[in-house]
Amino acid sequence: MVLLMLSIFCCLFALRIPWLGVLLLCVTIILPTVLAIAKRKKILEFKFVTVLFTTSLCIISTILFFVNVYTWTPSEIISGNKYAIEGTVDDCYDSDDVKVVVLKDLKIGIKAVKGKMTLSVYNGGEFDDSCIGHRLSCECIVYKNNLIVDNKVNDMALNNDIRYSASINFKYISKTICSPDLISKIDIFIKHKLIDAMGTENGLVAYGMLTGNKSGIPDDIADAFSVAGVAHILAVSGLHIGFLMTIVMFLLRKLKVRRLPSFLIGAVIMFAYALLAGFSPSVTRAAIMCVVGSGAVLFGEQQDPFNSLGFASTIMLTFSPLLLFNIGFIMSVGAVFAIVNFTPVFTRGLTKIGLNEKLCNAISVSAAAQLGIFPAVVWAFGALQTYSLLINIVLMPLMSAAFMLTFVTLILSIIIPPLGFTLILSGGIIKVLIVAATFCATLPYAQIGITSSIIVMFLYPFYFAIGDFFNCKHKRALVGVGGTLAALTIIFLIVV
């Protein structure tokens, strides 16, 4: 995985200084293979095969990197020119004083193009969820959202596949009424089911928790969750997948379903949920890890979350190399890596001071997750949520209850409509979460600005060095020196 990451970084560097980037790329990919061939008689066969396999993955990733970059938008479409556009409404939401309509299945001019477009519509009060699936057409000035900006990957454009943007007055748009696709119908049904039962505010937050779609959540609530350090509950992640898998496996065990059918049913449900959540990086990573872990149990092997994480990350980076620069992917992998690496260490330490085992585990998991996302948050957002660790420890049981209860009561209300009132209880728990997050966000120094620097990303190798998976002769000294340097770096970034 490390070699794969180096290859992707070399690809990005090659866009800036082509000859040097290509040279570094060749050395990164070819040198390990050459050394493995030269020493084939001295190394084990499986290690030799591993090197060749890794080289193959690096080559695939490199090819896909440049294909994605150079085919992101067609060269014949000139940014800033006026074109006739046509597309299907995929989503719509309010932003300041305009309606933002997301279009998919695009045609720009006479050419069908990949990706989506955000169309800012002025005086567009008629746009709401009922318009999803409708076909829009108009003429407007189209701007490209470049994938690489100032030698950095445009994370917002990449994450949502938004390749174009435009703005227009509502009266110049022609609309053809069409039926939305099946996924959109399910999406709309779930959203309105939650809103009808819980109210608009609570329903939109519940919808965001279940699907990861935060576009409809009011800005003040989204900001409060972010400042409080609990924004992760509004993004479908490993936490949600874990809850879902727990529910599914519990039900299958109660129904006395055999192992193989249980595994297949679980895998299908994971895929369906990932599809509903738009295959976001965090949910895709979590789904792969769950399937790998369940497969290990099925075949009588021991679950190894560290190897499962490496496998999931390698597969994703091989076929979607630009994910390496996606903040959602980095935070997801970083959080799980830290949980696996540090939870046993923290739990052992807390147990020694006499704390309850369950409380020790809850504190350890929350602390490790916050430690795991810290470098990514500082690098991407230049901010530190001061109380996030304490808030997550206190609210984690409530978050778990809110998600699991919302999921279960939603299913019940669909299967047995008279039980729809049970969603009101879920709405009450979500309301408590909103109030708690809003209160915490208003506390003094709830968020501290930190100079955004790539330096903090070097904390991840340090995390590995001090965790349970790395052993060396002078580990205590390494932890002490490294921890001091890390603390001084963080203090420096805060002061600056």
Secondary structure as GFF3:
##gff-version 3
##sequence-region A 1 496
A	DSSP	alpha_helix	2	16	.	.	.	ID=ss1
A	DSSP	alpha_helix	18	38	.	.	.	ID=ss2
A	DSSP	three_ten_helix	40	42	.	.	.	ID=ss3
A	DSSP	alpha_helix	45	70	.	.	.	ID=ss4
A	DSSP	beta_strand	81	95	.	.	.	ID=ss5
A	DSSP	beta_strand	98	108	.	.	.	ID=ss6
A	DSSP	beta_strand	111	112	.	.	.	ID=ss7
A	DSSP	beta_strand	116	122	.	.	.	ID=ss8
A	DSSP	three_ten_helix	129	131	.	.	.	ID=ss9
A	DSSP	beta_strand	135	144	.	.	.	ID=ss10
A	DSSP	beta_strand	148	149	.	.	.	ID=ss11
A	DSSP	beta_strand	152	153	.	.	.	ID=ss12
A	DSSP	alpha_helix	155	160	.	.	.	ID=ss13
A	DSSP	beta_strand	162	169	.	.	.	ID=ss14
A	DSSP	three_ten_helix	170	172	.	.	.	ID=ss15
A	DSSP	beta_strand	174	176	.	.	.	ID=ss16
A	DSSP	alpha_helix	182	198	.	.	.	ID=ss17
A	DSSP	alpha_helix	200	211	.	.	.	ID=ss18
A	DSSP	alpha_helix	219	228	.	.	.	ID=ss19
A	DSSP	three_ten_helix	231	234	.	.	.	ID=ss20
A	DSSP	alpha_helix	238	254	.	.	.	ID=ss21
A	DSSP	alpha_helix	259	276	.	.	.	ID=ss22
A	DSSP	alpha_helix	281	298	.	.	.	ID=ss23
A	DSSP	alpha_helix	305	319	.	.	.	ID=ss24
A	DSSP	three_ten_helix	321	325	.	.	.	ID=ss25
A	DSSP	alpha_helix	327	352	.	.	.	ID=ss26
A	DSSP	alpha_helix	357	381	.	.	.	ID=ss27
A	DSSP	beta_strand	383	385	.	.	.	ID=ss28
A	DSSP	alpha_helix	388	415	.	.	.	ID=ss29
A	DSSP	three_ten_helix	417	421	.	.	.	ID=ss30
A	DSSP	alpha_helix	422	441	.	.	.	ID=ss31
A	DSSP	beta_strand	447	449	.	.	.	ID=ss32
A	DSSP	three_ten_helix	454	458	.	.	.	ID=ss33
A	DSSP	alpha_helix	459	466	.	.	.	ID=ss34
A	DSSP	alpha_helix	475	495	.	.	.	ID=ss35
###
